[in-house]
Amino acid sequence: MAQPIHVYAMAFALLYLLVTSIIWGLSYGINCRAMDFATAPAMGLLFGFIGAVTFCPFALHNSLKKLRLKFAAVGAVQLGLMYFFYQNAMAHLESHQVALMSLGTPIFVGIFADVFERKPPWRRLLFALASVGACSFAVGGNLQGKHMLRGFIECQAANAFYGLGQVLYGRMKRAHGDAADRSALFWMNLGSLLPLWAAMVLLPAERPPVHFAGTAEQLTILLFLGVLSGTIGNYLWNKGIAMADSGTVLICNNFPVIFGLFFGRLLFGEGGSWFRQLSAAAVIMALLALNGNGVKTLEKRRRATS
């Protein structure tokens, strides 16, 4: 029988998730500015390196003795491939567009969870297609432009790899409950470096990987994205979702996007139709609610028949 969640634990969980959501909401706009001094693979490498250095003191925790390579492989998918496509999307879209297109990540989580549990994923695939239509409406139905279409595909690839990584990480944590999160994050960040390094070396680039002049603005951007958003943000988010119930986590997944839309207009002077953006966000959040209700119904049926 599941233990009730203590009210104080839930309050702290909401605090962790809300603080992280504000940080990530700001990071959408700041990340677009970071593309001026580094290519997508190089920026991802910097994030992975900063994360690995931060969690290096916990690298040799005994709970991960036989799982280090597995967590590194998960990190290559969840962080490495996600960073590559996400940063590329940032080069072709405005920050509020990337934020809105990130709303579909929980649906990809559900699709991969169904696949691993050998359940038909058709319901979630329909939700994913509906979210694609909502995103197209939000950007004015203009996914035909070269940069817009490329950015859209890259953003959905980032969502898919991040969702797959979440499912793989969750399955490993359930199978090995004593695995320390901080140690796992070191190996995941370390594993993320391999695909990003390969992409930087093997893929053609129109400019040098890094054009870093060491200005105060560049250092601030790098520290915010690498330390506050990437490293501390991921740690606080994982801590929050471990303390909250599944319904709260589902709702809180939308908070970074809402803050991203708000900050994109208020702080970074980006355009777009408020009506289209908020309508699309409402549609996708409704799909997420239906997705969550479907999960609860299936879980009740499973318990009734077990």
C-alpha positions in Angstrom: 0.0 0.0 0.0 1.4 3.4 -1.0 2.3 5.7 1.9 0.5 9.1 2.1 2.6 12.0 1.1 3.3 14.3 4.1 2.0 17.9 3.7 5.5 19.3 4.5 7.1 17.1 2.0 4.6 18.1 -0.6 5.2 21.8 0.2 9.0 21.4 -0.3 8.4 19.4 -3.5 6.3 22.2 -4.9 9.0 24.7 -3.9 11.7 22.7 -5.6 9.6 22.4 -8.8 8.5 26.0 -8.8 12.0 27.4 -8.3 13.3 25.1 -11.1 10.5 26.1 -13.4 11.4 29.8 -13.1 15.1 29.0 -13.7 14.2 26.9 -16.8 11.7 29.5 -18.0 14.5 32.1 -18.0 16.9 29.6 -19.6 14.9 29.4 -22.9 15.6 33.1 -23.7 19.2 33.1 -22.4 20.0 29.9 -24.3 19.2 31.6 -27.6 21.9 34.2 -26.8 24.4 31.5 -26.0 24.3 30.3 -29.6 26.2 33.4 -30.6 29.5 32.1 -29.1 29.2 28.3 -29.5 27.8 25.7 -31.8 25.1 23.2 -30.6 27.5 20.3 -29.9 30.1 22.6 -28.2 27.5 24.2 -26.0 26.2 20.7 -25.0 29.7 19.6 -24.2 30.2 22.6 -21.9 27.0 21.8 -20.1 27.9 18.1 -19.7 31.4 19.0 -18.5 30.1 21.5 -15.9 27.6 18.9 -14.7 30.3 16.2 -14.4 32.7 18.4 -12.5 29.9 19.5 -10.1 29.0 15.9 -9.2 32.5 14.5 -9.4 32.9 14.2 -5.5 30.1 11.6 -5.6 31.4 9.6 -8.6 32.6 6.6 -6.7 29.6 6.0 -4.5 29.3 2.3 -3.7 25.6 2.0 -4.6 26.6 2.5 -8.3 29.5 0.1 -8.4 28.0 -2.1 -11.1 25.7 0.5 -12.8 28.1 3.3 -13.8 28.3 2.3 -17.5 24.5 1.9 -17.6 23.9 5.3 -16.2 26.5 6.7 -18.6 24.6 5.2 -21.5 21.3 6.7 -20.2 23.1 10.1 -20.0 24.3 9.8 -23.6 20.6 9.5 -24.6 18.8 11.8 -22.1 21.4 14.5 -21.9 23.8 14.1 -24.8 21.4 13.6 -27.7 18.8 15.9 -26.1 21.4 18.7 -25.8 22.4 18.3 -29.4 19.0 18.6 -30.9 17.7 21.2 -28.3 20.6 23.5 -28.9 20.2 23.2 -32.7 16.5 24.0 -32.3 17.6 27.1 -30.4 19.5 28.3 -33.5 16.4 28.2 -35.7 13.6 29.2 -33.4 12.8 31.9 -30.9 12.8 30.9 -27.2 9.0 31.1 -26.7 8.6 28.7 -29.7 11.0 26.2 -28.2 9.3 26.5 -24.9 5.9 25.8 -26.4 7.1 22.8 -28.4 8.6 21.3 -25.3 5.1 20.7 -23.8 4.9 17.4 -25.6 7.7 15.8 -23.6 5.4 14.0 -21.0 3.6 12.4 -24.0 6.8 11.0 -25.3 7.5 9.7 -21.8 4.1 7.9 -21.9 4.8 6.5 -25.3 8.1 5.0 -24.3 6.7 3.7 -21.0 4.0 1.9 -23.0 6.6 0.4 -25.4 8.7 -1.0 -22.5 5.7 -2.4 -20.8 4.5 -3.9 -24.1 1.3 -1.9 -24.2 -0.2 -0.4 -27.4 0.9 3.2 -27.6 -1.7 4.4 -30.1 -3.6 6.6 -27.6 -0.5 8.5 -26.8 0.6 8.7 -30.4 -2.7 10.4 -31.2 -2.0 12.9 -28.3 1.4 13.5 -29.8 -0.1 14.2 -33.3 -2.6 16.6 -31.7 0.2 18.4 -29.9 2.0 18.8 -33.2 -1.2 20.5 -34.6 -1.4 22.8 -31.6 2.2 23.8 -32.0 1.6 24.6 -35.7 -1.4 26.8 -34.7 0.8 28.6 -32.1 3.4 29.6 -34.7 0.7 30.7 -37.2 0.5 27.5 -39.1 3.9 28.2 -40.6 5.9 25.1 -40.3 6.7 25.2 -44.0 9.6 27.6 -43.7 13.0 26.0 -43.9 14.3 27.2 -40.5 10.9 26.8 -38.8 10.4 23.2 -40.0 14.0 22.2 -39.1 13.7 23.7 -35.6 10.4 22.0 -35.1 11.8 18.6 -36.0 14.9 19.2 -33.8 12.8 20.2 -30.9 10.6 17.1 -31.1 13.7 14.9 -31.4 15.0 16.5 -28.2 11.7 15.9 -26.5 11.8 12.2 -27.6 15.3 11.6 -26.4 14.7 13.3 -23.1 11.5 11.4 -22.6 13.3 8.1 -23.4 16.0 8.9 -21.0 13.5 9.7 -18.2 11.9 6.3 -18.7 15.2 4.5 -18.8 16.4 6.3 -15.6 13.1 5.6 -13.8 13.3 1.9 -14.7 16.9 1.7 -13.4 16.0 3.5 -10.2 13.1 1.2 -9.5 15.3 -1.8 -10.1 18.1 -0.4 -8.0 16.5 1.7 -5.3 19.7 2.3 -3.4 21.4 4.0 -6.4 22.5 7.5 -5.3 21.1 10.3 -7.5 24.2 12.5 -7.2 26.5 9.7 -8.3 24.2 8.8 -11.1 24.1 12.4 -12.4 28.0 12.4 -12.5 28.0 9.3 -14.8 25.1 10.6 -16.8 26.8 13.9 -17.5 30.0 12.0 -18.3 28.1 9.8 -20.7 26.6 12.8 -22.4 30.0 14.0 -23.6 30.5 11.1 -26.1 27.7 11.8 -28.6 28.3 15.5 -28.3 32.1 15.2 -28.9 31.4 12.9 -31.9 28.9 15.4 -33.4 31.4 18.2 -33.0 34.2 16.3 -34.7 32.3 14.5 -37.4 29.5 16.9 -38.5 30.4 19.8 -40.8 30.2 23.2 -39.2 29.9 26.7 -40.7 32.0 28.3 -38.0 34.5 27.3 -35.2 32.8 25.3 -32.4 33.6 28.0 -29.8 33.9 31.8 -30.3 34.4 32.7 -26.6 35.8 36.1 -25.8 35.5 35.7 -22.1 33.3 38.8 -21.6 31.3 39.2 -18.5 28.0 38.6 -20.4 29.3 35.3 -21.9 30.6 34.1 -18.5 27.3 35.0 -16.9 25.3 33.1 -19.6 27.6 30.1 -19.3 27.4 29.9 -15.5 23.6 30.4 -15.5 23.0 27.7 -18.1 25.7 25.2 -17.1 25.5 25.5 -13.3 22.2 27.0 -12.3 19.9 25.7 -15.0 21.6 22.5 -16.1 23.3 21.1 -12.9 21.4 22.5 -10.0 18.1 22.7 -11.9 18.2 19.0 -12.8 19.1 18.1 -9.2 16.2 20.1 -7.7 13.8 18.8 -10.3 14.6 15.2 -9.6 14.4 15.9 -5.9 11.0 17.5 -6.3 9.4 14.8 -8.4 10.7 12.1 -6.0 8.7 13.8 -3.2 5.5 14.6 -5.1 2.7 12.5 -6.4 2.3 11.7 -10.1 -0.5 14.2 -10.7 1.5 17.1 -9.3 4.5 16.2 -11.4 2.3 16.0 -14.5 1.0 19.5 -13.9 4.3 21.0 -12.9 5.8 19.8 -16.2 3.9 22.7 -17.8 5.3 25.4 -15.5 8.7 25.9 -17.3 6.8 26.4 -20.6 4.4 28.9 -19.1 7.3 30.9 -17.6 9.2 30.5 -20.9 6.3 32.1 -22.9 6.0 34.9 -20.3 9.7 35.7 -20.1 10.1 35.5 -23.9 7.6 38.3 -24.3 8.4 40.4 -21.2 12.2 40.2 -21.0 13.5 39.2 -24.4 11.1 41.2 -26.6 9.9 38.3 -28.7 6.8 38.4 -30.8 4.0 36.0 -31.6 0.3 36.0 -30.9 -0.7 35.6 -27.3 -4.0 34.1 -28.3 -2.4 31.4 -30.5 0.3 30.6 -27.9 -2.0 30.4 -24.9 -4.7 28.5 -26.9 -2.1 26.0 -28.0 -0.7 25.7 -24.5 -4.3 25.0 -23.1 -4.9 22.3 -25.8 -1.6 20.5 -25.0 -2.2 20.8 -21.2 -5.7 19.3 -21.7 -4.0 16.4 -23.7 -1.6 15.9 -20.8 -4.6 15.8 -18.3 -6.3 13.2 -20.5 -3.0 11.3 -20.7 -2.7 11.3 -16.9 -6.3 10.2 -16.4 -5.7 7.3 -18.8 -2.6 6.2 -16.8 -4.6 6.2 -13.6 -7.5 4.2 -15.2 -5.1 1.6 -16.5 -3.3 1.4 -13.1 -6.7 0.8 -11.3 -7.6 -1.9 -13.8 -4.2 -3.6 -13.3 -4.6 -3.5 -9.5 -8.2 -4.9 -9.7 -7.1 -7.8 -11.8 -3.9 -8.6 -9.9 
